[in-house]
């Protein structure tokens, strides 16, 4: 890095010609030196065996990630070729070249990069059990005589497989999907959940997000297939949002929070009610905007501190606008 970083005064190198490359070169050099000193030999530290620190995440519990190459992704904090990271409870308390952490548990990060986890902004975790199916399929049948058009995602995933999911299928798919992502360094997810055939299905999805132990935005979207086939008679979307919010999301100090889904292609009556509920519960509102279903934004304007959207699901000018205190996010596919 540079002499100031080495002396404990982190500098912002993002504007330099090399930027992150300079950091990664320094990190690589540290790794080579560590290998030459046999620092990667087996040791009883938590990082070597994969065990988490005792009581990780509990109030007052402390551990230090020691000796790693720290890429903070924050210019106010800076990057360190070698530094310690002190964690207390759920929060990072300090980052410095050397931290005296007393009796805190230690994770030996020598030769490793320490950085914030990755963020997945759009994931249908209930589909984990189907992830090896339809790898080359299109969203809908585009009329072409190709294997990608038939079978396709809309007919076979949303209208065929999803409607027969049981709550236990939802739970294991959500849990395994989350753990698999954690294994790849994805520590935050927006789960665009479309599997709400009953309150039991909803509870299974949410419980799995909590049991995974990572940060998640639970997107309460729909009961896949119900709007088109009426296949899920116990579906209570979107009215069950009140029960869900009270049961699972009464606290704002937790790793999992709730987002209200309001799919335009479900029809004006459904999405208008979903957005209304989202505003009543002070939730963020999200929606797929799908060009194959001829959904598009026809206007966007500010109304006070909130953004007001007019969205047409048919390609014609829409007659309904939405506004309120809750921000609206749109996911495009």
N, C-alpha and C positions, 0 to 999 in steps of 0.2 A: 504494500500500500504506500504509505509515506511516513516520514519521521514523526509527524504530529499524531497520526493514527497510532503508531507504535508506542508513543509516549502517553497515550490515553486521552488524546484530544481529537475525537473523530471528525473527519472532514467530509464534505459532500463532493464526491468525485463524479457525480452523474453528468456534470457538464463538461468534463474533460474529453479529449479525443478518444481515450481508451475506455473510460467509464467502467462498466461492470467487467469488461475484459481484464482490466488491470487487477480488479479484485479477485477474479477467478484464477489469474496467473499466480497471484500471491497465495491463494488457497491451495492450488496445485503444488506449489513449491513447499508449502507446509506439510502437505500429505506425503510428498516424496521424502522429506527429511524425517518425518515420523516413521515411515516404512524402513528407512535406513537404521533407525534407532530401535527397531523391533517394537514400536509402541502399539502395534495392532495385535500383539499376542493376546491370548485369552486372559481375561482378568475378571474379578468378581464384581465389577461395576454394573449398574443396572442396564446401561446401554449395550453391554456385551452380551447379555443373556435375554434382553428384551422385556424384562420385568419393569413395570411402572414403579415410581417411588411410592412409598407407603402413604396412604391417605391422600393421594393426589387430588387436588381440586377442593378439598374440604377446608373450611375457614381456618386460617392459622397454619395450615400445613405448608412447609417450606422445602424446596429443593433447588439445587443449582446445576445448571447445564454447564460443564466446565471445559474450557480449552478448545472450543470449536471455532471455526471461521464464521463470524456472524454477519449475515446480510440482512439488515433490519428492514429494508425497503422504505425507510423513513429518513429523509434528509436531516431532520432535527436530531436524530439519534446517530446516524452515520453507520459505517461498516467497519468491521474489525477483522484483521487477518487472524487474530487469536483473542478470544475474550470469554468471559463468563456471563451467564444469564441467570439471575435470581428470580424464582417464581414463588409467590406466596398466595395460597388459596387458588383463585382463578385468574390472578393478575400477575403480569411481569413487573417486578418492583425495581430492578436495576440491571443495567448492562455496563460492564466495565472490563478492562483488561485483567483485573484480578479482584475477586470478591471474597471477603472473609465471611462465610455463611454459617460459622459455628457448627452445630450438630446437624445441619440440614442434610438431607439425602443428596447424593452426588450422582449425576449422570456424566460419564466420561465421554465427551464429544470430540476427543482428539482425532484429527484427520477427517472430520465431518463438517458439512455446512449446516449451520443453524439459521433458519429463516422462517417467516410466517408460512402457515400451511396454504395450500392452494384453495381456491373458491370455485365451486361448480354452481353456476347460476341457473341451470335448467336441467333437471334430472327426473325421470319418471321411475322412482325406485321400486315401485310395485312390479315393474316389468323385469326385474333382475332374473327371475326364473326363465324368462323368454329371450335372454340377451344373445343367445347363439342362433336364434331363429330369425329368418328374414333379413340377413345381413345386407343384402343388395336390393331390398324392396323399396319401392316408392311410397310416398305418403298415401296417395290414392291412385286408382287406375286412370292412367292418362290416355287410354285408348290405343296405346301402341301394342302390337303383338309381341311383347317381350316378357321374359320371366320376371323382370323387375316390376311390371305393372300388375301382374296377377300370379301369385298372391301379393297383396299390398298391405301396408301397415294399418290403414283405417279399417278394412274389412276383417283382417285376421287377428290383429292385436286388440283393437278397441271393441269390435263387434262380435268376435268369436271367442277368444281366450279370456279377456278381462271379465265378461259377465259371469263366468263360472267360478271365479276366484272365491274361496272361502276365507274367513278372517285369518285362519292359521296360514293360508297361502300368502296373504298380505304381509303378515308379521315376518315370516322367514325371508321373504323377498326383500322387504325393507331393511331388515337387520343385516343380512348377508351383503346387500348392496352397499350399505353404509360402512361395514367393516372392511370390505374390499377396497373402497375408496380411501379409507384411513390408511390402509397398507400402502397406498400409492401417494400418500402425503396430502390428500384432499381433506381438509379439516372443517370446511363449511359448505353447506349445500342448500340450494332452494329445491325442495322436493315438490315438483308439480304433480300433485296427487289426484288421480282421476278414478279412484277405486272405491268410492263411498256408497256401496250398495246398501248399507245399513249402518246404524250406530256402532255395531260390533266391528265392522270393517274399518270404520274411522278410528276407533279406539286402538285397534291392532296396529294400524299404520303409525299413529302417534306414539304409542308405547315403544315401538321399535326404534323410532328416532331418539327417544330419551335413552333407551337401553344401549344404543350405540355409543353414547358418551361424547358426541361431537356437536359443534354448533350447527343448527339447522333452522331453516325457514320452512315451516309446514304450510304448503299451499293447498287450501281446501277448494278443489275445483269442480268435480262432478262425479257422477256414477257412470263410468264408461259404458256406452251402449244403450243406456236407458232412454235417452231422448229420441233415439232413432228406432229402437225395437221394443221399448217398454219391458225389457227383460229383467228389471230389478225392482219388484214391487215394494220392497222394504226401503227403497231409496228415500232419504229425507233431506236431500240437498235442495236448496241452500239453508232451509230453516234450522237444521241441526247445528248450525254455526253457533247459536246462542249457548247450547248445552256444551259444545266442545270448548268454547272460550272459557266458560265458567269452570269446567272440570280440569282442563289441562293448562290453561294460560292465564290464570288469575294473577300470577306474579310476572313482573317484567324483569326480574333478576334470575334468569335461567337461560340455559344454552339454546333452548328451542322456543321459537316464537311463531305466531300464526299470521298467515297472509290469506286474504279472501280472494278466491278465484271467481272470475265472472266471464265465462266464455261467450263470445258474441254469437258463435254458430249455434248455441243452444236456443236461440230465439229471444226476441226483445223482452217478453214477459219474464223469462228465467234470468237473463243477465241483468236486467234492470233491478229485479228483486235482490239478486246477489250483491250488486253494487250498493244498493240501499242498506242492506244488512252490514256490509263492510264499513260504511260510514257510521252507522249506529254504534258499532263495536270499536270504532276508531282504529281500524285495521288498514294496512296497505291493501290495494286491490291490484290484481294481476290478470292478464288475459293473453291467450294465444291470438295472434293476428295472422290468419292463414290465407295466403293468396289463392290457393286452390279452392277454397270455399268462398272466394270473392270478398274476403274481409279486407277493408282498407280504412285508413284514417282519412276522413274527409275534411276535418279542420282541427285546429289545436289553438286554444287561446287561454290566456290567464284570467282568472276570476279571483281577485284578492290575492291570497297566498297560495291558492290551489290552482291546479291546471284543469281546464275543462275540455273534455274530448267529445267529438262527434264521430262515431264509427259506423260505417255501413257494412252489414254482413252480406249484402247482395250486389254491391257495386253501385247502387243508387243512393242519392243523398238520404241520410238517416233523419228520422224525425225526433230522435231522443238525444239529449245531451246529458252528461253527467258532471257533477261538480260536488265538492264537499271538502272537509278538512283532511281527509285521508288521501295521500298521493296515489296515483294510478300508474302502474308499470305495465308495459306491453312486451310480450315475448314474441319474436318473429321466427318462423321456421321457413 
